[in-house]
Amino acid sequence: MGPISSRLLAMESKRGWSAILALGFIAIFLVPFLNLAVPEGSFFHLSTFWVATLGKYLAFAILALSLDLIWGYAGILSLGHGAFFGLGGYAMGMYMMRQIGERGVYGNPDLPDFMVFLNWDRLPWYWFGFDQFWFAALMVLAVPGLLAFVFGWLAFRSRITGVYFSIISQAMVFAFMLAFFRNEMGFGGNNGLTDFKDILGFELSRDTTKVGLYVATAIALMLVYLICRAVVSSKLGRLLIAVRDAESRVRFLGYSVTNAKLFVFTLSAMLAGLAGALYVPQVGIINPGEFAPAKSIEIAIWVAVGGRGTLFGAIIGAFAVNGARTYFTAAAPEIWLFFLGALFILVTLAMPKGIVGVYKSVRSGALTEAVGRRLRRADA
């Protein structure tokens, strides 16, 4: 066994690898089997709607992982991660818009329908190249990564940290939302990009294509988890934890805090862009609403609910909160925002380490001991 294989195995316990493999099998093999092989009339059939919904949750889990990587391990609370997610989504949306061609409403082979409607006579220069998938895939990672590098370099070099960094990151995503709402930007205005037909030649309306996108997202989630786990388990990961807990001391010891934070922030942005690119084909639309500051705050709630600084907790939180959203927006849409606010308050006050933290406390017996101490104090 080589050194790389040994390091990969050492990143997780045997129980952890068992859980990862079991969940990976369910996600990659069982869910598509229940959709494609089980008859629709069967109790065990999983509808295409739920396959697409689970695929959307998987994309959100990648997004949550990207934030947990910087917030949970480096102490960088970004409230603007929706910008990187949205840019990745727009890059993939631009590719799919270029694939429509003459099948659009106006039948223009070169211009998307919204440009024809707005009387544009030529394709903007920044749309060039998006007729090729490889170029769009490159932009999915490069554009969010470049933005994060420039933004992070300016912020970290100026030693902007804590709540001040959170505020300026939210100002950044708000600026993107306002810019993309403008028709003259060339990204569809408030309607965004939609009416996609196919991706890589596969029709998006076909069940097999939706299952394929779901499987691709599941595989991407597993790879992103392994990348994040490799980072936090390395020497760099230990340095990031030290920066999170005592940044001034790390600087005093001679480490380059700026470079460490800049690297992990850029990597996090690229992962968020990947999440956006996987999300858009499954929902069929990308618009400036994805840049809304509230969306970026929700990402932080997912991580907090699951348990920041755990990676796996970010995945759990993304599924838990978005599963609750799916239920409440259908059963009682008027109370969804109240539920979300109450959930964040509950986690902050009663579950500061999230669901994973509660699980670890129950497993170790620490929670039982804490409850016992409080009961004894009450009796006394």
PyMOL commands that set and color helices and strands:
alter all, ss='L'
color gray80, all
select helices_A, chain A and resi 3-10+14-36+48-74+81-98+101-103+113-117+125-127+133-157+162-180+183-185+189-191+207-233+235-252+257-283+288-291+293-306+312-331+333-350+354-364+366-379
alter helices_A, ss='H'
color red, helices_A
select strands_A, chain A and resi 193-194+198-199+202-203+285-286
alter strands_A, ss='S'
color yellow, strands_A
deselect
rebuild
show_as cartoon
